[in-house]
Amino acid sequence: MNSSNPREAAGGDAIHVEGLKVWARVGVLPEERSLGQWFVVDLTLWVDLAPTGRSDDLSLTVDYGQAVAAIQTCARQVVCHTLERFSEQILDQVEEIYGPRPIRLVLRKCHPPIPGFDGSISVERWRFAG
């Protein structure tokens, strides 16, 4: 497996979980950590989908519902200052479920409290099978 190219490692196949909205208590300001705010998670899991594509056997693929549930649980429990820390905890949870595999995570803070700024802030993280 070529760990530097996740798409190549999984034969080009991936499962995407996109637009998962979660409420979490993450931010530098005390109000962000006490009141919480919305975040959006995009997760890509590289996995060979051909066996399930040929057989329609769910046991031969990843159950992305487990990833959704783990991210939702992590969001409910986390209290931290940075997107980096929150994203690390999500990656750890996903890796605990599926084992080491190529993973891409984008974690977006929907409405950061920055005067005059109406956009979002995100971090993009990668894990490569080891």
HUMO-V243007 format. One record per pair of residues at least 12 apart in sequence whose C-alpha atoms are under 6 Angstrom apart, sorted by the first residue. I is the first residue (numbers start at 1). GAP is how many residues later the second one is. If there is no record, write none. Layout:
i = (I | I)
gap = (GAP | GAP)
//
This chain:
i = (3 | 3 | 6 | 10 | 10 | 10 | 13 | 13 | 13 | 14 | 14 | 14 | 15 | 15 | 16 | 16 | 17 | 17 | 18 | 19 | 19 | 19 | 20 | 20 | 21 | 21 | 22 | 22 | 23 | 23 | 24 | 24 | 24 | 24 | 25 | 26 | 26 | 26 | 27 | 27 | 28 | 38 | 39 | 39 | 39 | 40 | 40 | 41 | 41 | 42 | 42 | 43 | 43 | 44 | 44 | 45 | 46 | 100 | 101 | 101 | 102 | 102 | 102 | 103 | 103 | 104 | 104 | 105 | 105 | 106 | 106 | 107 | 107 | 108 | 108 | 109)
gap = (125 | 126 | 96 | 36 | 37 | 38 | 33 | 34 | 35 | 31 | 32 | 33 | 29 | 30 | 27 | 28 | 25 | 26 | 24 | 21 | 22 | 23 | 20 | 21 | 18 | 19 | 16 | 17 | 14 | 15 | 12 | 13 | 51 | 52 | 54 | 53 | 54 | 55 | 54 | 55 | 53 | 72 | 69 | 70 | 71 | 67 | 68 | 65 | 66 | 63 | 64 | 61 | 62 | 59 | 60 | 58 | 56 | 29 | 27 | 28 | 25 | 26 | 27 | 23 | 24 | 21 | 22 | 19 | 20 | 17 | 18 | 15 | 16 | 13 | 14 | 12)
//
